[in-house]
Amino acid sequence: MKPGKLSTKDVLVIGLMLFALFLGAGNLIFPPALGQAAGDHLWPAIIGFLITGVGLPLLGVVAVGLSGNDLQGFANRVHPTFSIIFTFVMYLAIGPLFGIPRTGTVAYEIGATPFLPEAMAGSSAGLVIYTIVFFGITYWLSLNPSKLVDRIGKLLTPMLIVVLGMLLIKAIINPMGTPQAAQGDYVDGPFFKGFLEGYLTMDTIAALVFGIVIINAIKEKGVTNRTEIAKTATKAGFVAALGLALVYLSLGYLGATSIDAIGPADNGGELLTSAAYYLYGTFGNVVLALAITFACLTTSVGLVSSCASFFEKVLPLSYKTSVLILSIFSAFIANKGLTELIKFSIPILVAIYPLAIVLIALSFLHNMFKGRSEVYAFSLLFTGIVSIVDGLKAANIQIEGINQLFSKLPLFELGVGWFVPAIVGAIIGFIISFNKSEPTNELKKVS
C-alpha cells in the first residue's frame, strides 16, 4: 500500500460505515411497501426507486468528495449568504428537528413496543425511558469521532447485516407467495411511481450531511491528498450503494410475495412485522427489532456526529458540548411523537430537497460552465421558488392563484415541477455571466 493511500480493507470499512449511516428505519420500510403495491410490476418500480434512493445519494457523496469541502463550502459556490442559510436549514431539518429524533421514535415503535406490556406500550413512560437510553448510547458512540469508523464500520454494521440477512435470505429461498396484480399508480406508471418513492427517502440530503463524516474518516486514516480523498470517498460510496441496492431489492421482493401469507398491510412497518413473524415466529420479531434498532442507532450516530462537527465550526461550542446538546434535545423532541415530527418536518424537507439535487447536479457540470456563481444562483433561485410552493402545499397552505399558475409547469403534478425551471435558470445565469472571463470565487476550483 502506498503512503497516503488506504488499503482495500480500510475502504471497505468506511464504505460499510456509510452504508449503515444511510440505512435508517425509513429505508427498511419503504421498499417492502413498494413491493406489495407494485406486485407483478415490481422490477420497473424498484429500478425507479434505486435511481433516486441509491443513485442520487451516491452522486451526493461523490460530489462532496470531489469538492473537498463540507456542505457549507460546497454551497458557498452559490453565494456566501445562501451557503449559511441553506446549510443551517439543512442541518436543523435532517438533524435535531426531525432526522435525529425520528431514529429514536421509530426504533421504539417498531423495535420495542411489540415486546412491552400493553399498559406501558400505550403510555408515554415507555417512550421516555427508551429515548433516554437510546440517545445515551448515541451520545457515547458519537463522543469520539476518530473511533466512529471502528464502532460503526467494524461493530454495528456487521450486526445489522447479519440480522437483516436472516430475514431476507429466508424470504428469498422460501417465498411467502407469488406477486399479485399491481395497484394504484403502479399499474400504468410503475417506473415513475418507484422513482418518486425513492425521492422521498431524503437520502440525497443525508449524503451532503454525511460528506464531512466520510472526509474526516478518510483523513483520520492518514490520507491528506485532495485527489486521493475524492477517490476514496467515491469508492466508499460505491460500496454503500451496492449494499443499499441489495437490501432494497430483497425487501421489495419480500413485499411483492407477501400478500398470500399476510394479506395487505397499511404500511411498510406493519408489513415487515407480519412477515418476520410468519417466517420465524416470535424469534422473527426479535430479529426485526434488532435490525430496526441497529439501523436507527447507526443513522442517529452519523447525524449527531455530522451536526456536531458543523455546529463546532460555526458556533462557540466544542464538539463534545454539541454532541451532548444534540442528544438531549433530540430525546426531548422524540417524545413529541412520530406523527407530529413528520407533520412538522415534511414541508421543510419538500422545500429544500430539490435544492440539494440541483446543487449536486451542477457540481458535476462545474468545469463546463467554469464554476460561474451566476449559473448556480439563478438555477437554485428558480428551483427554490417552485420547491417553496411545493413545501407550502405540503403544509396545506394553499395560495390558489400561485398553485394554478405553477400547475402549468411540466412535471409539476409528478412533484418535479422544479426540473425545467432549474435548467432555464442555469441557462439565464450562464448568459448573464458570459462576458466574464474567469470566475471570481476561489472556492469554485475543483481539483
N, C-alpha and C positions, 0 to 999 in steps of 0.2 A: 504493500500500500504506500502510495506517495505521500510525503509530508503535506499537511493541509488538505488532505482528501480522505473522505470517510470510506470505511470498508463496506462491503455489501451488507454485512450483518448490521452495522450501525444504521445504514439507510433503511433497512427493513424494520428495525425497531422504531425509528422515527415515523415511518410510514404507518406502522400499526398503531402508534400513538395517535396520529392524525385520523385514522380510521375510527378509533374509539371516540375521539372528540366529536366527530360528525354524527356518530350513530347514537342519537338520543332516542328517547321513547317514541317521539312522534314519527321518527324514521322507521320504527318497528311496526307502527300501527297503520300507516298509510298504505303500504304495498299489499297486505292481505285484503284490506277493504277494496282496493282497486281490483285485485284478482277475483274476488267474489262477484263484484258488479260487472266486470268485463267478461267473465265466463269464457265462452269459446272464442272471444276476441282478445284473449289475454295478451298474445305476443305483440301485436301492434300497439296495444295500450302500454305495455311495460317498456317497450322501446322508447315511446314518447316520454315516459316517466324517467327513464335512465338519462335521456338527453338533458333534462333540466334538473333532475335530482342528483345526478353524478357528474355529467359533463360540465355544467356551469360552475359548480364548486371546484372542480379540478382546474378549470381556467382561472378561477379566482386565486387559487394557491400559486399557480404558475405566474400569474400577473404580479402578485406581491413579491415572489421570489426574483423575478426579472427586474423589478423596480428597485429592489434592495431597501425599500422604505417600509415603515409601518403604515397603518391606514391613514394617519394624518398626513404623512409625507406624500403618500400616494394621491390623496385627494387634493393636495396643495397644487397639483398641476392645473386644477380648475381656477382656483383663486384662494388666497390665504383665509379670507373670511368664510368662504364656503367650506374650506377644509375644517376649520374649528367647529362650525355649527354642525356640519354633516357628521363629523367624527363623534361629537358628543351625543347627538341624537342616536347614531348607530349603536354606540356602546351602551347607552342607557336603555334602549329598546330591547336589544338582544341580551343585555346583561341584567342589572338589578331590578329593572321594572317589569321584566317578563321572562326572558330566557332562563336565568338562573333560578328564580322562584318556581318556575314551571317544572324543572327537573325534580325538585323535592315533592311537589304536589302530585305529579304523575307517578313517581316511584311509590308514593304512599297509596294512591288509589288503586293501582294495578298490582303492585308488589307486596303490599302489606294488608290492605283492607280485607281480602278474602280469608285471611288467617286470624283476624281479630274477633273477639266476642262481639255479638251483634250490638250490644249496648255501647261498647267503645267505638266500633266502626261508625256508628251513627252520630257520635258526639264529636265536639271539637278537640277534646282532650287527646285523642289518639293522634290527630294531625300535629298538634303542638309538640307532643313528646317525640314523634317521629322526625319532624323537621329540625328539632334541636340536635338530635343525634346525627341526622343526615348532613346538616351543614357544619356540625362539629367535625365530622370526618373530612368534609370538603375543605374546611379551614386547614386541617393538619396536612392534607395532601398538597394543598396549594402553597403552603408556607415557604417551601424552599424550591423555587423554580428550577434550580440546577438538577434536582432529583426527579423532575416531572417525567422525563423520558423513561427512567428506570421504573418509577412507580406505576405509570400507565402502560408504557410500551412493553415492559417485561413482566408485569404482575397482573394488572386488571384486564388488559386486552386479551391475553390467552384464556383467562377465566371466562370472559364474555364469549369468545369464540367457541369454547367447549360447551357451554350451556346452550348456546344458540344451535350449535351443530347437533346436539342430542335431539332437539325438537325438529329441526328442518330435515335432517337426513332420514329420519323415520317417516316423515310426511312425504318424502320423495320416493323412498323404497316401497312403502306401503300406502299408496294414495287413499284418502278417505272416500273418494268417489271420482266422478268424471265432471268436467266443466259443463255448466248449464248455459242456456242462452244468455247472451249479453243483455244488459238492462240500461235504460236511460240513454244518456249521451254516448255510451259505449257501443250502441247499436250501429249508428251511422258514422260516427267520428271517433273511433277508439284511440287512434294515434294522438289527435289533438286534445282529447279529454285527458289522456295519460300525461301529455306534455304539461298541461295546466296543473295537474295534481303534483307533479314533480316541482313545479314552480312554487307551490305552497309550502314545501318543506323549509323554505327560507335558508337553506344551507349555503347559498351564494353569499349572503350577508355574513354567515359564520366563517366562510372561507377568508374573507377580508379581516375579520377579527382575529381568527386563529393564525393569520400570517405571521404576526410578531412572535407567537409562541414557537412556530416552526423555525423561523430565522434565528431566534435565541437558542433553541435546542441545537441547531447546527453549529452555531458559534461556540457553544459550551463544549462541543467536541473538538474544538481547535481549528475550525475552518474559518479563515478570515478573508480569503479572496472572494470578491463580489460575484465573479462569474461562477466560481465553484459553489458558492451558496445557492445561486439560482439553479444550477444543475441538480444539486442535491435536493432542493425543495421540489423541483419538478419530478424527480424520481420517487420521492416520498409521496407526492401527490398521486402518482400512478398506482402505487401500492395501495393507498387508501381507496382510490376509485375502483380498483379491481375488487377489493373486499366488499365495498358497498354494493357494487353491481351483483356479486354472487348472492349476497344476503337479500337484496331486493327481488332478484329472480326467484329465489327459493320461497320467499314469503308470498310473492304474487301467485306462484304455483299452489302453495298451501291454500290460499284463499279461493282460488279458482276451483279446486277439487273438494271444497268443504261443505257445499250445500247438502249433498246426500246424507252426510253424517250429522251435521249440527244445525242445519237449516240456515235461513238468512239471519245475519247479525246487524244490529243497529250501527255498530262502529267497529273499527279495527281492534280496539282493546277487548271488546266482548268476544269478537271472533277468535282472537288469539287465546283467550282464557278457555273458551269452549273447546277449541282444537287441542290445546295442551292436555285438558282433562280427558278428552276422547282418546288421545294417543297414549297417554301414560297414567291416567287416573290422577289421584291426588298428587302423586310424585310429579306429574306433568305441570301442575300448578306451581309446585315448588321450583321446578326448572325455569318456568316462565318468570316467576317472581325474581329469581336470581338474575336472569337476563335483563329484565327491565331495570332492576336496581343498579347493576353494573353499568348499563348503558346510560342511565340518568346521572350516575355518580361521575363517570368519566367526562361527560359533557359539562357537568357542573364545575368540575375542577378546571377544565380548559377555559371556560368562560370567566371564572373568578380570576384565574391567573392572567388572562388576556386583559381584562378590565383593570386589574390592579396595576399591571405594567403601564397601561395608558394613564391612569389617574396619578401614578407616581411621577410621570413625566410632566403633566400639565397642572397639577395641584400641589400645594405644600404638604404632601403626605408621603410617608415612606411606603414601600411595597407591602411590608408586613401589616402596617396600620390599615392600608387599603383592603387587604385580604380580610382582616377582622371586621371592618365596617361592612364590606360587601356580604360576608357570610351572615352577620347578624341581621342586616337589613333584608336580605333575601329570605331568611327564615321567617321574618315578620310578614313580608308581603305574601309568602307562600300560604300563610294561614287565612288569607282572604278568599281562597278557593280557586280552583282551576277555571270555573266558568267566568268569574269576574276578571281574572287575569287575561283570558282570551278576549273578552269583550273590550277591555281597555287597550290591549296591545295591537289587535289586528289592523285597525285603521292606520296606526303609525307604520306598521310593517308594510302594509299595502302601498303607502305613500313613498317609502324610501327604497323598497326593493328594486323597482325599475332603475333608480339612480345608480344602484350598485352594479346592475347588469350593464348599463351603458358605460359606466366608468371602466369596467373590466374590458368591454369590447374595444373601447377607444385606446386602451393601453396597448393592445396588440397591433393597432394601426398607428401607434405613436410616431414612429420614424417616417411613415408615409406622408404625414402632414407636418413633419418636423416639430412635433410637440407644441404647436401653437396653442396658447391658452384660450384663444377665441373659439377654436373648434370644440374644446371641452366645455367652455362656458355656455355657448349657445345650444349645443346638443343637450346638455344637462338642464338648462333653463326650460327648453321646450318639453323635455321629458318630465321635469318636475311639475310643470303646470298641469299636465294630464294626470300624473300619478297622484297629485294632491286632490284633484277632483275624484279620483277613484277612492282615495282614503276617506274623503268626506262621505262618499256614497256608502262605504263600508261601515261608517259610523252612523248611518241612517240620517245624515244631514243632506237633505235634498234641495238643491238650488235649480229649480225647474228649467229656467232658460238656458243655463250653462249645460245641464245634462242633455238637453235636446240638441244643443249645438255640438257637443262633443260626441254624441251618439252617431254623428255622420262620419266620424273618423274611421278609416279602415281598421278592422280587427278590434274595435272598441268593445263590442259585445263579447269577445273572447277574453277580455281582460288585458289585452296587449295593445290598446289604442295609442300608447306612447311610442310604439315602434317607428311609425312613419315620421312623426314629429321629431324624434331623435335624429333621424337621418337628415331631415330638412334643416334642422338646427346646425348639424355638423357642416353641411354644405354652405349655409349662410356664414357661419363662423370662419370657414376657410376663405370664402370670397372677401370678407372684411379684412382678414389678415394677409391677403395675397401679396400686397406690396411690401410687407415686412420681410427683410432678407433673412433674419435669424430670430428664433425665439429668445425672449429675454430672461426667462427663469431658468437658472442652472439646474433646478430640480427636475427639469424636463428631460435631462440627458439620461439615456439608457445605455448601460454598459453592455 
